[in-house]
C-alpha cells in the first residue's frame, strides 16, 4: 500500500512539473493575444478580423508559408544566441550586434575573394568569417562577465550599438558603392557566392542552416558531457567550481557558439537576401530572437516552432496596413506585448499551487502542499 502511495506521489509530481513549463508560456501568449486585441479595437480595427488576416498572411497558402519560413530562418539562429548562454545563467541580448558583425565579416570575405575562387568556396569562407566574427563579438561579453564582473546583459546590449555604428561607418566610407547615393551600401558580392533557394521554392538555404543549428545545439546541450557541464555551471556556479569544472572556459565557449549562430544569420541575410551590406540588415531579427528564446524556454528545438510562429507574424505586417489601416509597426507592438507577458509569466514559476508537487499526509493519503 505504501509503495502504491509513493508511486502515486511521484507520478503526480512528474505530471505537475512537466505541465507548468507548457501551460505558463501558452497562457502568456494567450494573454498577449487578448491585450493585442484590445489594442486593435482602440485603433479602430476588428480584432477577430486582424487575427484572421494574420493567419491568412502567415499560413493561409503555400506562398504565405514561404514568406513565413524566409523570416523564420534568421530567427532560429538569433534565438540560439540567447538560448545557449541562458543554460549558463547568462542573459545575453547582443543578438543584433552579432548578426551585424556576421554580415559585415561575410561581405568583407566575399569582396576580398571576389571571383578568384569558385562560388562554393567563397560562400564557405563567408560562412566561416561570419561564424568567427559573431562568436568573438558575444564571447567578448562573456569574457567581461567572467573576468571583470561586468553585467553581460548591459555589455551585450551596448555591443549592439557599437556593431551597428561600425557597420554604418564602413558602409558610408571604405565599402561604399558610389552607385548608391540615397541609401549607402557596400559593393555587391559576386553572384556565384549568392545563397540560392531550395528547389521549386522561394525559401533560401538559410532555413536548413537554422534547422541544423537548432538540432546540433540541442544535442550539444542535452546529450554531451560539455552540455552537462554547462547546465551544471548554470544551475550552481559555486558548486561547479568546487567540482573542478572550468567555468571560465565553459563561459567563453558557450558565448562563442551562441554568437556564431547569430553571425551566421547575418551571412544568410547578406548572401541570400541583400546581396550587399547596408542598413537593411538591421531589421530587428536579433531582438526578435530574444523573444523567441524566452517563449521557447531556451530549448533549442522549441525555438524552431516559435520562430515559425513569430515569422508568420512578421510576414503579416503588410496586410495589416493594407486591409485594416494599421501601421506596419503594429507587428512590433504585438512582439512587445508578447515579450512583456512572457517575462511576467517567468515570475510565476513555482508560485502557483496548482503546479506544486503533491505530498503524502500522515494517514497515507496524497495531499497538495
C-alpha positions in Angstrom: 0.0 0.0 0.0 2.8 2.3 0.9 4.5 1.5 -2.4 1.4 2.4 -4.3 1.1 5.7 -2.4 4.7 6.5 -3.1 4.3 5.7 -6.8 1.2 8.0 -7.0 3.1 10.8 -5.3 5.9 10.7 -7.8 3.6 10.3 -10.7 1.7 13.4 -9.5 5.0 15.3 -9.1 6.2 14.4 -12.6 2.8 15.3 -14.2 2.7 18.7 -12.5 6.3 19.6 -13.1 6.0 18.8 -16.8 2.8 20.7 -17.2 4.0 24.0 -15.8 6.6 24.9 -18.5 3.9 24.3 -21.1 0.9 26.0 -19.6 2.6 29.2 -18.4 4.2 30.2 -21.8 0.9 29.2 -23.5 -1.0 31.3 -21.1 1.4 34.2 -21.6 0.8 34.1 -25.4 -3.0 33.9 -25.0 -2.9 36.8 -22.6 -0.8 38.7 -25.2 -3.5 37.9 -27.8 -6.2 39.4 -25.6 -4.2 42.6 -24.9 -3.3 43.0 -28.6 -6.9 42.6 -29.4 -7.8 45.4 -27.1 -5.1 47.5 -28.8 -6.5 46.8 -32.2 -10.0 47.7 -31.1 -8.8 51.0 -29.7 -7.1 51.6 -33.0 -10.4 51.1 -34.8 -9.9 47.6 -36.2 -11.9 44.5 -35.6 -9.6 42.2 -33.5 -11.0 39.0 -35.0 -10.6 40.3 -38.5 -7.0 41.3 -37.6 -6.2 37.8 -36.4 -7.8 36.3 -39.5 -5.6 38.5 -41.7 -2.5 37.5 -39.7 -3.3 33.8 -40.2 -4.0 34.3 -43.9 -0.8 36.2 -44.5 1.3 33.7 -42.4 -0.2 30.3 -43.1 -3.1 30.7 -45.5 -1.4 29.5 -48.6 1.9 27.9 -49.8 3.1 31.4 -50.8 2.3 32.7 -47.3 4.2 29.7 -45.8 7.2 30.6 -47.9 7.2 34.2 -46.7 6.9 32.9 -43.1 9.8 30.4 -43.4 12.0 33.0 -45.0 11.6 35.2 -42.0 11.8 32.3 -39.6 15.2 31.3 -40.8 17.3 34.1 -39.2 15.1 33.9 -36.1 16.1 30.3 -35.4 19.8 31.3 -35.5 19.5 34.5 -33.5 17.4 32.8 -30.9 20.2 30.4 -30.1 22.4 33.5 -29.3 20.2 33.9 -26.2 19.1 30.3 -25.6 22.6 28.8 -25.3 24.1 31.3 -22.7 20.9 31.0 -20.7 21.9 27.5 -19.8 24.9 29.0 -18.1 22.7 31.5 -16.3 23.7 34.4 -18.6 21.2 36.8 -20.1 22.7 37.7 -23.5 20.8 40.2 -25.7 23.6 41.1 -28.1 22.0 39.1 -30.9 21.5 42.1 -33.2 25.2 43.1 -32.9 26.4 39.6 -33.6 24.2 39.4 -36.6 25.5 42.7 -38.0 29.1 41.7 -37.3 28.5 38.4 -39.1 27.0 40.1 -42.1 29.9 42.6 -42.1 32.5 39.8 -42.0 30.7 37.9 -44.7 30.7 40.9 -47.0 34.4 41.6 -46.3 35.3 38.0 -47.1 33.1 37.9 -50.2 34.6 41.2 -51.6 38.1 40.2 -50.8 37.9 36.8 -52.6 35.7 38.1 -55.4 35.9 35.7 -58.3 39.3 34.4 -57.5 37.8 31.2 -56.1 34.8 29.1 -57.1 31.5 30.4 -55.7 31.1 27.5 -53.3 34.5 28.2 -51.7 33.7 31.9 -51.4 30.4 31.1 -49.7 32.2 28.8 -47.3 34.7 31.5 -46.5 31.9 33.9 -45.9 30.2 31.5 -43.6 33.4 30.9 -41.6 34.1 34.6 -41.3 30.6 35.3 -40.1 30.8 32.4 -37.5 34.1 33.7 -36.2 33.0 37.4 -36.1 29.7 36.8 -34.4 31.3 34.3 -32.0 34.1 36.7 -30.9 31.6 39.5 -30.5 29.4 37.6 -28.0 32.5 36.0 -26.4 33.7 39.5 -25.5 30.5 40.0 -23.4 31.1 36.6 -21.7 34.8 37.4 -21.0 33.8 40.8 -19.5 31.4 39.0 -17.2 33.7 36.2 -16.1 37.0 38.1 -15.7 35.8 41.6 -14.8 32.3 41.0 -13.4 30.6 43.3 -16.0 26.9 42.6 -16.3 26.6 40.6 -19.6 23.1 41.9 -20.3 24.3 45.5 -20.3 27.6 44.9 -22.1 25.9 42.8 -24.9 23.3 45.4 -25.4 25.9 48.2 -25.7 27.8 46.0 -28.1 24.8 46.1 -30.4 25.2 49.8 -30.8 28.9 49.5 -31.4 28.4 46.9 -34.1 25.7 49.0 -35.9 27.9 52.1 -35.7 30.9 50.3 -37.1 28.9 48.8 -39.9 27.4 52.2 -40.8 30.9 53.8 -40.8 32.3 51.2 -43.2 29.2 51.2 -45.5 29.3 55.0 -45.7 33.1 55.1 -46.1 35.6 52.5 -47.4 33.0 49.9 -48.5 30.5 52.3 -50.1 29.4 51.6 -53.7 29.2 55.1 -55.4 26.3 53.9 -57.5 24.1 54.0 -54.4 23.5 57.7 -53.4 20.3 57.8 -51.4 20.9 54.5 -49.5 24.6 53.9 -48.7 25.5 50.3 -49.4 28.6 48.2 -49.9 29.7 46.8 -53.2 27.8 43.7 -54.3 29.2 40.3 -53.6 29.9 38.1 -56.7 26.8 36.3 -58.0 28.5 33.0 -57.7 28.6 33.5 -53.9 24.9 34.1 -53.5 23.0 31.7 -51.3 20.4 30.1 -53.5 16.9 28.8 -52.8 15.6 25.4 -52.1 14.3 23.6 -55.2 11.0 24.8 -56.5 10.6 27.4 -53.7 11.4 30.9 -52.8 12.9 29.7 -49.4 16.6 30.1 -49.3 19.0 27.6 -47.8 19.2 29.6 -44.6 16.2 27.6 -43.4 18.3 24.5 -43.5 21.1 26.2 -41.6 18.6 27.2 -38.9 17.2 23.7 -38.5 20.6 22.1 -38.4 21.9 24.6 -35.9 18.9 24.1 -33.6 19.3 20.3 -33.8 23.0 20.4 -33.1 22.6 22.9 -30.3 20.0 20.6 -28.6 22.4 17.6 -28.9 25.3 19.6 -27.6 23.4 20.8 -24.5 21.3 17.7 -23.7 23.4 14.8 -24.9 27.1 15.6 -24.3 29.3 16.0 -21.3 30.1 19.5 -22.4 26.4 20.3 -22.2 26.0 18.6 -18.9 28.9 20.7 -17.5 27.4 23.9 -18.9 24.0 23.1 -17.3 25.7 22.2 -14.0 27.6 25.6 -14.0 24.3 27.4 -14.8 22.5 25.7 -12.0 25.1 26.4 -9.3 28.3 28.1 -10.4 29.8 27.8 -6.9 29.2 24.1 -6.8 30.6 23.8 -10.4 33.8 25.5 -9.3 34.1 23.2 -6.3 33.6 20.2 -8.5 36.5 21.4 -10.6 34.6 22.4 -13.7 36.4 25.0 -15.9 33.7 27.7 -15.6 35.7 30.3 -17.4 36.3 28.1 -20.5 32.7 27.0 -20.5 31.5 30.6 -20.5 33.8 31.6 -23.3 32.9 28.5 -25.4 29.2 28.8 -25.0 29.2 32.5 -25.7 31.3 31.9 -28.8 28.9 29.2 -30.1 25.9 31.5 -29.3 27.4 34.4 -31.2 28.4 32.2 -34.1 24.8 31.3 -34.7 23.7 34.9 -34.8 26.7 35.7 -37.0 25.7 33.0 -39.4 22.3 34.6 -39.6 24.0 37.8 -40.7 25.8 35.9 -43.5 22.5 34.4 -44.6 20.8 37.8 -44.8 23.7 39.2 -46.9 24.2 36.2 -49.2 20.5 35.2 -49.7 18.5 38.4 -49.3 20.5 41.7 -49.6 23.5 40.6 -51.7 25.4 43.5 -50.2 25.6 45.2 -46.9 23.5 48.3 -45.8 21.3 49.4 -43.0 18.6 46.9 -44.1 20.5 44.2 -42.2 19.4 46.0 -39.0 15.9 44.6 -39.3 15.3 43.6 -35.6 15.8 39.9 -36.3 18.3 39.9 -33.4 15.9 41.5 -31.0 13.1 39.2 -32.1 15.4 36.2 -31.5 15.5 37.2 -27.8 11.7 36.9 -27.7 11.8 33.5 -29.5 14.4 32.2 -26.9 12.3 33.3 -23.9 9.0 31.9 -25.3 10.8 28.7 -26.1 12.1 28.5 -22.6 15.7 28.4 -24.1 15.0 25.0 -25.6 16.9 24.8 -29.0 14.3 22.6 -30.6 11.3 24.6 -29.3 12.9 27.7 -30.9 12.1 26.2 -34.3 8.4 26.2 -33.7 8.4 29.6 -32.0 10.4 31.0 -34.9 7.9 29.9 -37.4 5.0 31.4 -35.4 6.8 34.7 -35.0 8.0 34.6 -38.6 4.3 34.4 -39.6 3.5 37.5 -37.5 6.4 39.4 -39.2 5.1 38.3 -42.6 1.7 39.8 -41.8 2.8 43.4 -41.3 1.9 44.5 -44.9 -1.6 43.0 -44.9 -2.4 44.7 -41.6 -1.5 48.0 -43.1 -3.4 47.4 -46.4 -6.5 45.7 -45.0 -7.0 47.3 -41.6 -5.3 50.7 -41.9 -2.9 49.8 -39.1 0.7 51.0 -39.1 3.3 48.5 -40.4 4.9 48.7 -36.9 1.8 47.1 -35.4 3.6 43.7 -35.5 6.3 45.2 -33.4 3.7 46.3 -30.8 2.5 42.7 -30.9 6.0 41.4 -30.3 6.5 43.8 -27.3 3.2 42.7 -25.7 4.2 39.0 -26.1 7.6 39.7 -24.6 6.2 41.5 -21.6 3.6 38.7 -21.0 6.3 36.1 -21.2 8.6 37.9 -18.8 5.7 38.3 -16.4 5.0 34.5 -16.7 8.6 33.8 -15.7 7.8 35.3 -12.2 5.0 32.7 -11.7 7.2 29.6 -12.0 7.0 27.7 -8.7 4.4 30.1 -7.2 1.1 28.7 -8.4 -0.3 26.0 -6.1 -1.9 24.0 -9.0 1.6 23.2 -10.3 3.2 22.4 -7.0 4.1 18.8 -6.2 1.9 16.7 -4.0 3.0 15.3 -0.6 1.7 12.4 1.4 -0.4 13.2 4.5 0.3 11.3 7.8 -2.7 9.0 7.2 -1.1 7.8 3.9 -3.3 9.7 1.5 -2.0 12.1 -1.0 -2.5 15.9 -0.5 -1.3 19.1 -2.1 1.2 21.3 -0.4 
